[in-house]
Amino acid sequence: MNNPLVSIIVPCYKQSQYLDESLQSVLDQTYENWECIIVNDGSPDNTEEEAKKWILKDTRFKYVYSKNKGVSHARNLGIATAKGELILPLDADDKIGQNYIKKGSELFQENPSLKLVYCLAMKFGDENGEWNLPDFSLENLSRDNLIFCSALYKKTDWYFIGGYDEQMKSGLEDWEFWISLLKNGGEVVQIKEVEFYYRIKKSSRQTDLTDDNRKSLFEYMSIKHADFFVKQLGTFKHLDSVIKSTKSEFKNKLQSKKFVIDLFCTTFFHFSIFGLYKKNK
């Protein structure tokens, strides 16, 4: 893999007001061997008009239209169209640092067996600051998603695992994709520099996800990747035993006078210190 073509896939649905910022971050890349495929996911706004401005600006930008079928379908459509060896998904309201593709592609050139490259991230918009995520491990990945959608991977791996699951229209499709990609092994490298910027908004697919939808998605993933979750977290019987053991241990502690007194004294001490701090502030 020498100076590989990197295909950046940008699905857009009701995000045209942010598209310029996102695509400008692509144009600003220090690595030049890229193409950027903007996928209009049947958006009712002026996504097409905005996208075509960028096509005229630089021929590396391309445009694809689809009826609205969700972000998984939009990404799959863009990747199927892509000519690059490496893929980088980018949501239309987020941004990437100018050296992200350069650093990521270099890591793939150095290590052909590499499965995934991501980086440190910052939040911007309605909330600002570093986005602190747990370190990568398969066990941590089994507990929650810890890699944002904008990570580099090989198109051949996307093809091998069957792409993004288009059944997951409500959300969590990134998490499911990383599990599919990594559950059977493969090296993951995090660039220890901020090269991704995640926009925080009052309303988004994540914030609008209902408890019922989230529960349904968890159940779907638990069935689809039962082998992975059992391997990382243990069997349901094991988990049940751990919960019962923890409850029993806590119950025994509550029956211990010394434990209750120690707990009361610790709590009282903390509240006293906090009250003294507020009084002197």
Contacts in CASP RR format, 6 or more apart in sequence:
PFRMAT RR
TARGET T0000
AUTHOR 0000-0000-0000
METHOD contacts of the structure
MODEL  1
MNNPLVSIIVPCYKQSQYLDESLQSVLDQTYENWECIIVNDGSPDNTEEE
AKKWILKDTRFKYVYSKNKGVSHARNLGIATAKGELILPLDADDKIGQNY
IKKGSELFQENPSLKLVYCLAMKFGDENGEWNLPDFSLENLSRDNLIFCS
ALYKKTDWYFIGGYDEQMKSGLEDWEFWISLLKNGGEVVQIKEVEFYYRI
KKSSRQTDLTDDNRKSLFEYMSIKHADFFVKQLGTFKHLDSVIKSTKSEF
KNKLQSKKFVIDLFCTTFFHFSIFGLYKKNK
1 85 0 8 1.000
1 108 0 8 1.000
1 109 0 8 1.000
1 112 0 8 1.000
2 109 0 8 1.000
3 33 0 8 1.000
3 105 0 8 1.000
3 109 0 8 1.000
4 33 0 8 1.000
4 84 0 8 1.000
4 85 0 8 1.000
4 86 0 8 1.000
4 105 0 8 1.000
4 108 0 8 1.000
4 109 0 8 1.000
5 33 0 8 1.000
5 34 0 8 1.000
5 35 0 8 1.000
5 83 0 8 1.000
5 84 0 8 1.000
5 85 0 8 1.000
5 86 0 8 1.000
6 31 0 8 1.000
6 33 0 8 1.000
6 34 0 8 1.000
6 35 0 8 1.000
6 84 0 8 1.000
6 85 0 8 1.000
6 86 0 8 1.000
6 87 0 8 1.000
6 88 0 8 1.000
6 101 0 8 1.000
6 105 0 8 1.000
6 152 0 8 1.000
7 34 0 8 1.000
7 35 0 8 1.000
7 36 0 8 1.000
7 37 0 8 1.000
7 78 0 8 1.000
7 79 0 8 1.000
7 82 0 8 1.000
7 83 0 8 1.000
7 84 0 8 1.000
7 86 0 8 1.000
7 87 0 8 1.000
7 88 0 8 1.000
7 155 0 8 1.000
8 26 0 8 1.000
8 34 0 8 1.000
8 35 0 8 1.000
8 36 0 8 1.000
8 37 0 8 1.000
8 88 0 8 1.000
8 89 0 8 1.000
8 90 0 8 1.000
8 101 0 8 1.000
9 37 0 8 1.000
9 39 0 8 1.000
9 75 0 8 1.000
9 78 0 8 1.000
9 79 0 8 1.000
9 82 0 8 1.000
9 87 0 8 1.000
9 88 0 8 1.000
9 89 0 8 1.000
9 90 0 8 1.000
10 19 0 8 1.000
10 22 0 8 1.000
10 23 0 8 1.000
10 26 0 8 1.000
10 36 0 8 1.000
10 37 0 8 1.000
10 38 0 8 1.000
10 39 0 8 1.000
10 89 0 8 1.000
10 90 0 8 1.000
10 91 0 8 1.000
10 92 0 8 1.000
11 39 0 8 1.000
11 41 0 8 1.000
11 70 0 8 1.000
11 71 0 8 1.000
11 74 0 8 1.000
11 75 0 8 1.000
11 78 0 8 1.000
11 89 0 8 1.000
11 91 0 8 1.000
11 92 0 8 1.000
12 19 0 8 1.000
12 38 0 8 1.000
12 39 0 8 1.000
12 40 0 8 1.000
12 41 0 8 1.000
12 43 0 8 1.000
12 47 0 8 1.000
12 51 0 8 1.000
12 74 0 8 1.000
12 92 0 8 1.000
13 40 0 8 1.000
13 41 0 8 1.000
13 42 0 8 1.000
13 43 0 8 1.000
13 47 0 8 1.000
13 68 0 8 1.000
13 70 0 8 1.000
13 71 0 8 1.000
13 74 0 8 1.000
13 92 0 8 1.000
14 43 0 8 1.000
14 44 0 8 1.000
14 45 0 8 1.000
15 43 0 8 1.000
15 47 0 8 1.000
15 91 0 8 1.000
15 92 0 8 1.000
15 93 0 8 1.000
16 43 0 8 1.000
16 45 0 8 1.000
16 46 0 8 1.000
16 47 0 8 1.000
16 49 0 8 1.000
16 50 0 8 1.000
16 92 0 8 1.000
17 45 0 8 1.000
18 92 0 8 1.000
18 93 0 8 1.000
18 199 0 8 1.000
19 38 0 8 1.000
19 47 0 8 1.000
19 50 0 8 1.000
19 51 0 8 1.000
19 92 0 8 1.000
20 50 0 8 1.000
21 95 0 8 1.000
22 90 0 8 1.000
22 91 0 8 1.000
22 92 0 8 1.000
22 93 0 8 1.000
22 94 0 8 1.000
22 95 0 8 1.000
23 36 0 8 1.000
23 38 0 8 1.000
23 54 0 8 1.000
23 61 0 8 1.000
24 95 0 8 1.000
25 95 0 8 1.000
25 96 0 8 1.000
25 97 0 8 1.000
25 98 0 8 1.000
25 197 0 8 1.000
26 34 0 8 1.000
26 36 0 8 1.000
26 61 0 8 1.000
26 90 0 8 1.000
26 96 0 8 1.000
27 54 0 8 1.000
27 57 0 8 1.000
27 58 0 8 1.000
28 97 0 8 1.000
28 98 0 8 1.000
29 96 0 8 1.000
29 97 0 8 1.000
29 98 0 8 1.000
29 99 0 8 1.000
29 100 0 8 1.000
29 101 0 8 1.000
29 102 0 8 1.000
30 98 0 8 1.000
30 99 0 8 1.000
30 101 0 8 1.000
30 102 0 8 1.000
31 99 0 8 1.000
31 101 0 8 1.000
31 102 0 8 1.000
31 105 0 8 1.000
33 105 0 8 1.000
34 60 0 8 1.000
34 101 0 8 1.000
35 60 0 8 1.000
35 61 0 8 1.000
35 62 0 8 1.000
35 82 0 8 1.000
35 83 0 8 1.000
35 84 0 8 1.000
36 54 0 8 1.000
36 60 0 8 1.000
36 61 0 8 1.000
36 62 0 8 1.000
37 62 0 8 1.000
37 63 0 8 1.000
37 64 0 8 1.000
37 78 0 8 1.000
37 81 0 8 1.000
37 82 0 8 1.000
38 47 0 8 1.000
38 51 0 8 1.000
38 54 0 8 1.000
38 61 0 8 1.000
38 62 0 8 1.000
38 63 0 8 1.000
38 64 0 8 1.000
38 92 0 8 1.000
39 64 0 8 1.000
39 65 0 8 1.000
39 66 0 8 1.000
39 74 0 8 1.000
39 75 0 8 1.000
39 77 0 8 1.000
39 78 0 8 1.000
40 47 0 8 1.000
40 48 0 8 1.000
40 51 0 8 1.000
40 63 0 8 1.000
40 64 0 8 1.000
40 65 0 8 1.000
40 66 0 8 1.000
41 66 0 8 1.000
41 68 0 8 1.000
41 69 0 8 1.000
41 70 0 8 1.000
41 71 0 8 1.000
41 73 0 8 1.000
41 74 0 8 1.000
42 65 0 8 1.000
42 66 0 8 1.000
42 67 0 8 1.000
42 68 0 8 1.000
43 68 0 8 1.000
48 63 0 8 1.000
48 65 0 8 1.000
51 61 0 8 1.000
51 63 0 8 1.000
52 63 0 8 1.000
54 61 0 8 1.000
55 61 0 8 1.000
55 62 0 8 1.000
55 63 0 8 1.000
62 81 0 8 1.000
64 77 0 8 1.000
64 78 0 8 1.000
64 81 0 8 1.000
66 73 0 8 1.000
66 74 0 8 1.000
66 77 0 8 1.000
69 166 0 8 1.000
69 169 0 8 1.000
70 166 0 8 1.000
70 169 0 8 1.000
71 91 0 8 1.000
71 164 0 8 1.000
71 171 0 8 1.000
71 173 0 8 1.000
71 205 0 8 1.000
72 164 0 8 1.000
72 165 0 8 1.000
72 166 0 8 1.000
72 168 0 8 1.000
72 169 0 8 1.000
72 173 0 8 1.000
73 164 0 8 1.000
73 166 0 8 1.000
75 89 0 8 1.000
75 164 0 8 1.000
76 163 0 8 1.000
76 164 0 8 1.000
76 166 0 8 1.000
79 87 0 8 1.000
79 155 0 8 1.000
79 158 0 8 1.000
79 163 0 8 1.000
82 155 0 8 1.000
84 155 0 8 1.000
85 154 0 8 1.000
85 155 0 8 1.000
85 156 0 8 1.000
86 105 0 8 1.000
86 108 0 8 1.000
86 152 0 8 1.000
86 153 0 8 1.000
86 154 0 8 1.000
86 155 0 8 1.000
87 152 0 8 1.000
87 153 0 8 1.000
87 154 0 8 1.000
87 155 0 8 1.000
87 158 0 8 1.000
88 96 0 8 1.000
88 100 0 8 1.000
88 101 0 8 1.000
88 150 0 8 1.000
88 151 0 8 1.000
88 152 0 8 1.000
89 149 0 8 1.000
89 150 0 8 1.000
89 151 0 8 1.000
90 96 0 8 1.000
90 149 0 8 1.000
90 150 0 8 1.000
91 149 0 8 1.000
91 150 0 8 1.000
93 199 0 8 1.000
93 201 0 8 1.000
94 150 0 8 1.000
94 196 0 8 1.000
94 197 0 8 1.000
94 198 0 8 1.000
94 199 0 8 1.000
95 124 0 8 1.000
95 196 0 8 1.000
95 197 0 8 1.000
95 199 0 8 1.000
96 150 0 8 1.000
96 195 0 8 1.000
96 196 0 8 1.000
96 197 0 8 1.000
97 194 0 8 1.000
97 195 0 8 1.000
97 196 0 8 1.000
97 197 0 8 1.000
99 193 0 8 1.000
99 195 0 8 1.000
100 119 0 8 1.000
100 191 0 8 1.000
100 195 0 8 1.000
100 196 0 8 1.000
101 152 0 8 1.000
103 117 0 8 1.000
103 119 0 8 1.000
103 191 0 8 1.000
103 193 0 8 1.000
103 195 0 8 1.000
104 117 0 8 1.000
104 152 0 8 1.000
104 191 0 8 1.000
105 152 0 8 1.000
107 114 0 8 1.000
107 117 0 8 1.000
107 189 0 8 1.000
107 191 0 8 1.000
108 114 0 8 1.000
108 117 0 8 1.000
108 152 0 8 1.000
108 154 0 8 1.000
111 187 0 8 1.000
111 189 0 8 1.000
113 186 0 8 1.000
113 187 0 8 1.000
114 186 0 8 1.000
114 187 0 8 1.000
114 189 0 8 1.000
115 153 0 8 1.000
115 154 0 8 1.000
115 157 0 8 1.000
115 181 0 8 1.000
115 182 0 8 1.000
115 185 0 8 1.000
115 186 0 8 1.000
115 187 0 8 1.000
115 188 0 8 1.000
116 147 0 8 1.000
116 151 0 8 1.000
116 152 0 8 1.000
116 153 0 8 1.000
116 178 0 8 1.000
116 181 0 8 1.000
116 182 0 8 1.000
116 186 0 8 1.000
116 187 0 8 1.000
116 188 0 8 1.000
116 189 0 8 1.000
117 151 0 8 1.000
117 152 0 8 1.000
117 153 0 8 1.000
117 188 0 8 1.000
117 189 0 8 1.000
117 190 0 8 1.000
117 191 0 8 1.000
118 147 0 8 1.000
118 148 0 8 1.000
118 150 0 8 1.000
118 151 0 8 1.000
118 152 0 8 1.000
118 188 0 8 1.000
118 189 0 8 1.000
118 190 0 8 1.000
118 191 0 8 1.000
118 196 0 8 1.000
119 190 0 8 1.000
119 191 0 8 1.000
119 192 0 8 1.000
119 193 0 8 1.000
119 194 0 8 1.000
119 195 0 8 1.000
119 196 0 8 1.000
120 130 0 8 1.000
120 131 0 8 1.000
120 190 0 8 1.000
120 191 0 8 1.000
120 192 0 8 1.000
120 193 0 8 1.000
120 194 0 8 1.000
120 195 0 8 1.000
120 196 0 8 1.000
121 130 0 8 1.000
121 131 0 8 1.000
121 133 0 8 1.000
121 148 0 8 1.000
121 194 0 8 1.000
121 195 0 8 1.000
121 196 0 8 1.000
121 197 0 8 1.000
121 198 0 8 1.000
122 128 0 8 1.000
122 129 0 8 1.000
122 130 0 8 1.000
122 131 0 8 1.000
122 194 0 8 1.000
122 196 0 8 1.000
122 197 0 8 1.000
122 198 0 8 1.000
123 129 0 8 1.000
123 130 0 8 1.000
123 131 0 8 1.000
123 197 0 8 1.000
123 198 0 8 1.000
123 199 0 8 1.000
123 200 0 8 1.000
124 197 0 8 1.000
124 198 0 8 1.000
124 199 0 8 1.000
124 200 0 8 1.000
125 199 0 8 1.000
125 200 0 8 1.000
125 201 0 8 1.000
126 200 0 8 1.000
126 201 0 8 1.000
126 202 0 8 1.000
127 200 0 8 1.000
130 194 0 8 1.000
131 148 0 8 1.000
131 198 0 8 1.000
133 146 0 8 1.000
133 147 0 8 1.000
133 148 0 8 1.000
134 140 0 8 1.000
134 144 0 8 1.000
134 146 0 8 1.000
135 146 0 8 1.000
135 190 0 8 1.000
136 146 0 8 1.000
136 147 0 8 1.000
136 188 0 8 1.000
136 190 0 8 1.000
138 182 0 8 1.000
138 183 0 8 1.000
138 185 0 8 1.000
138 228 0 8 1.000
138 232 0 8 1.000
139 232 0 8 1.000
139 233 0 8 1.000
140 146 0 8 1.000
141 147 0 8 1.000
141 175 0 8 1.000
141 178 0 8 1.000
141 179 0 8 1.000
141 182 0 8 1.000
141 232 0 8 1.000
142 179 0 8 1.000
142 228 0 8 1.000
142 229 0 8 1.000
142 232 0 8 1.000
142 233 0 8 1.000
143 233 0 8 1.000
144 175 0 8 1.000
145 172 0 8 1.000
145 174 0 8 1.000
145 175 0 8 1.000
145 178 0 8 1.000
147 174 0 8 1.000
147 178 0 8 1.000
147 188 0 8 1.000
148 174 0 8 1.000
148 196 0 8 1.000
148 198 0 8 1.000
149 174 0 8 1.000
150 196 0 8 1.000
151 178 0 8 1.000
153 181 0 8 1.000
157 181 0 8 1.000
161 177 0 8 1.000
161 180 0 8 1.000
161 181 0 8 1.000
162 180 0 8 1.000
163 177 0 8 1.000
163 180 0 8 1.000
164 173 0 8 1.000
164 176 0 8 1.000
164 177 0 8 1.000
165 173 0 8 1.000
165 176 0 8 1.000
165 177 0 8 1.000
165 180 0 8 1.000
165 224 0 8 1.000
167 220 0 8 1.000
168 176 0 8 1.000
168 217 0 8 1.000
168 220 0 8 1.000
170 205 0 8 1.000
170 209 0 8 1.000
170 213 0 8 1.000
170 214 0 8 1.000
170 216 0 8 1.000
170 217 0 8 1.000
171 205 0 8 1.000
171 206 0 8 1.000
171 209 0 8 1.000
171 213 0 8 1.000
171 217 0 8 1.000
172 209 0 8 1.000
172 214 0 8 1.000
172 217 0 8 1.000
172 221 0 8 1.000
175 221 0 8 1.000
176 221 0 8 1.000
176 224 0 8 1.000
176 225 0 8 1.000
179 221 0 8 1.000
179 225 0 8 1.000
179 228 0 8 1.000
180 225 0 8 1.000
182 188 0 8 1.000
183 225 0 8 1.000
183 227 0 8 1.000
183 228 0 8 1.000
201 207 0 8 1.000
222 229 0 8 1.000
233 239 0 8 1.000
253 259 0 8 1.000
254 260 0 8 1.000
END
